[in-house]
Amino acid sequence: MTPHSSAPYRLYHYWRSSSSWRVRFALEWKGILYEAVPVNLLNGESESPEHLKRNPAGFVPVLELPTDPKEYLTESLSIIRYLEESHPEAPSLFPKTPLARAKIWALAEVINSGTQPIQNIPVMAMLSSDPDVQMRWSRHFIQEGLSVYERLCSQTAGRYSFGDELSLADLCLMPQLYNAERFQVSWDSFPHISRIEKSCRTLSAYQKSHPDQFKPIDFKG
């Protein structure tokens, strides 16, 4: 994305990070102007003193707020909730009733807490340096996570994970499906997930926030 000098928000992200994509998706869906600033997770940039001032954990995404002094938000779901509450005039990612919101949070956490973190770079590096071992590990937990998601969203899904409106749950699911492709996990046997994925692909916010739009020109792998 071309940086906008007048953008009120600055998003520090990594192009292939699931958590980063969730926030990019939310920003695009809600029509919030932002500047995307890449942080490389593979060359130590995320552990630099400059980035650690933004996030002591060294992770992405980090959202820099238009405040003086600067304020930084970390953790993708926390950032998305902030955007939802601070921009209520923009298209919502949450239904109105407490019960519906709770069900969406449950779906989101199946991915956010129970599936995606297990494939993070530090986790796989601690597991093994063997790419084949890492691949088997990731395939197993992605398959398990998507199986749970499919069963849970069978109670709520329409065009999207919760009825016919895009929600936080979909913003978590789409990046996980991108990872599923990377680790050669098929979701063809999950009819609800397959339908949701096809619906999301048609959205401009999905297309504009997709990792392919931010992939470094010189990236190989």
C-alpha positions in Angstrom: 0.0 0.0 0.0 1.2 3.5 -0.8 1.9 5.4 2.4 -0.4 8.3 3.1 1.3 11.2 4.9 -2.0 12.4 6.2 -3.1 9.0 7.5 -4.3 9.3 11.1 -3.1 5.7 11.9 0.2 3.9 11.3 0.1 0.1 11.2 3.4 -1.7 11.8 2.9 -5.2 10.3 4.4 -8.1 8.5 2.9 -9.0 5.1 2.3 -12.7 5.9 1.4 -12.3 9.5 -2.1 -13.6 10.3 -2.6 -11.1 13.0 -1.5 -8.3 10.8 -3.9 -9.3 8.1 -6.8 -9.3 10.5 -6.1 -5.6 11.3 -5.5 -4.6 7.7 -8.9 -6.3 6.9 -10.6 -4.4 9.6 -9.1 -1.1 8.6 -10.1 -1.6 4.9 -13.6 -2.8 5.9 -14.3 0.2 8.0 -12.8 2.6 5.5 -10.2 3.9 7.9 -7.1 5.6 6.3 -3.8 4.2 7.5 -0.1 4.0 6.6 1.2 0.4 6.4 4.8 0.2 7.7 6.5 -3.2 7.2 8.4 -4.9 10.0 10.4 -7.9 9.0 10.0 -10.9 11.3 12.8 -12.9 9.7 15.8 -10.6 9.9 15.6 -9.4 13.5 13.9 -6.1 12.8 11.1 -7.0 15.1 13.6 -7.3 18.0 15.2 -3.9 17.3 15.1 -1.4 20.1 12.9 0.9 18.0 10.2 -1.8 17.6 10.5 -3.0 21.1 9.5 0.5 22.2 6.3 0.0 20.3 5.7 -3.6 21.5 7.9 -5.1 24.3 7.0 -8.6 23.0 8.5 -7.8 19.6 5.4 -8.9 17.8 3.2 -7.4 15.1 0.8 -5.8 14.5 1.2 -2.6 16.3 -1.2 0.3 15.7 0.2 3.8 16.3 -2.6 6.2 17.3 -2.8 9.9 16.2 -2.0 11.2 19.7 0.6 13.4 21.3 2.4 11.8 22.9 2.3 8.7 20.7 0.2 5.8 21.9 0.6 2.2 20.6 -1.9 -0.6 20.6 -0.8 -4.3 20.4 -2.7 -7.6 19.9 -4.9 -7.9 16.9 -8.3 -8.4 18.6 -7.6 -5.6 21.0 -6.8 -3.3 18.1 -9.9 -4.3 16.2 -12.1 -3.7 19.2 -10.6 -0.3 19.6 -11.3 0.5 15.9 -14.9 -0.7 16.3 -15.5 1.4 19.4 -13.7 4.5 18.2 -15.3 4.4 14.7 -19.0 3.5 15.4 -20.1 5.3 12.3 -18.1 2.8 10.0 -19.4 -0.6 9.0 -19.5 -2.8 12.1 -17.8 -6.1 12.7 -19.9 -7.0 15.7 -23.7 -7.7 16.1 -25.8 -5.8 18.5 -26.8 -8.4 21.1 -24.5 -9.7 23.8 -25.3 -13.3 23.0 -24.4 -12.8 19.3 -21.2 -11.0 20.1 -20.2 -13.7 22.5 -20.7 -16.3 19.8 -18.5 -14.3 17.4 -15.8 -14.0 20.0 -15.9 -17.7 20.6 -15.4 -18.4 16.9 -12.6 -15.8 16.7 -10.8 -17.4 19.7 -10.8 -20.8 18.1 -8.4 -19.3 15.6 -6.8 -16.6 17.7 -6.0 -18.6 20.8 -6.4 -22.3 19.8 -4.9 -22.6 16.3 -2.8 -19.8 14.9 -0.3 -19.3 17.8 0.8 -22.9 17.5 2.2 -22.2 14.1 4.1 -19.1 15.0 7.8 -18.9 14.0 9.2 -19.2 17.6 7.0 -22.1 18.4 8.0 -24.1 15.4 11.7 -23.2 15.9 11.5 -24.5 19.4 9.8 -27.7 18.2 12.4 -28.6 15.6 14.7 -27.2 12.9 13.5 -29.9 10.5 11.0 -28.4 8.0 9.3 -31.7 7.6 8.6 -31.9 11.4 7.3 -28.3 11.3 5.1 -29.1 8.4 3.5 -32.2 10.1 3.0 -30.2 13.3 1.3 -27.3 11.5 -0.9 -29.5 9.4 -2.2 -31.4 12.4 -3.1 -28.3 14.4 -4.6 -26.4 11.5 -6.8 -29.4 10.6 -7.9 -29.7 14.2 -8.6 -26.0 14.5 -10.6 -25.8 11.3 -12.6 -28.9 12.3 -13.6 -27.2 15.5 -14.5 -24.0 13.7 -16.6 -25.9 11.1 -18.6 -27.6 13.8 -19.1 -24.4 15.8 -20.0 -22.2 12.9 -22.5 -24.8 11.6 -24.8 -23.3 14.2 -24.4 -19.7 13.1 -23.2 -19.5 9.5 -24.9 -17.9 6.5 -22.8 -16.3 3.8 -20.3 -15.6 6.6 -19.4 -17.1 9.9 -22.3 -15.4 11.7 -25.3 -15.0 9.4 -24.9 -12.8 6.3 -22.8 -10.0 7.8 -19.0 -9.9 7.9 -17.7 -10.1 11.5 -14.5 -10.4 13.6 -14.8 -14.2 13.2 -14.3 -14.0 9.5 -11.3 -11.7 9.9 -9.6 -14.4 12.0 -10.7 -17.3 9.7 -9.4 -15.9 6.4 -5.7 -15.5 7.4 -5.9 -19.0 8.9 -7.1 -20.4 5.6 -4.1 -18.6 3.9 -1.9 -20.5 6.3 -3.7 -23.7 5.5 -2.8 -23.3 1.9 0.8 -22.8 2.8 0.9 -26.0 4.8 -1.2 -27.9 2.3 -4.3 -28.4 4.4 -7.5 -28.6 2.4 -10.8 -27.3 3.7 -12.9 -28.9 0.9 -14.6 -31.2 3.5 -15.8 -28.2 5.5 -18.9 -26.9 3.6 -19.5 -23.9 5.9 -15.9 -22.7 5.8 -15.8 -23.2 2.0 -18.9 -21.0 1.6 -17.5 -18.3 3.9 -14.2 -18.3 2.1 -15.9 -17.8 -1.3 -18.0 -14.9 0.1 -15.0 -13.2 1.6 -13.0 -13.4 -1.6 -15.5 -11.1 -3.4 -15.0 -8.3 -0.9 -12.8 -5.3 -1.8 -11.6 -5.2 1.8 -10.4 -8.8 1.6 -8.6 -8.2 -1.7 -6.9 -4.9 -0.6 -5.7 -6.4 2.7 -4.5 -9.7 1.3 -0.8 -10.6 1.8 -0.2 -10.6 -1.9 -0.7 -6.8 -1.9 2.1 -6.4 0.6 4.6 -9.1 -0.4 8.1 -7.7 -0.8 9.3 -7.7 -4.3 12.5 -9.6 -3.4 10.9 -12.2 -1.2 11.8 -15.8 -2.0 10.2 -18.7 -0.2 
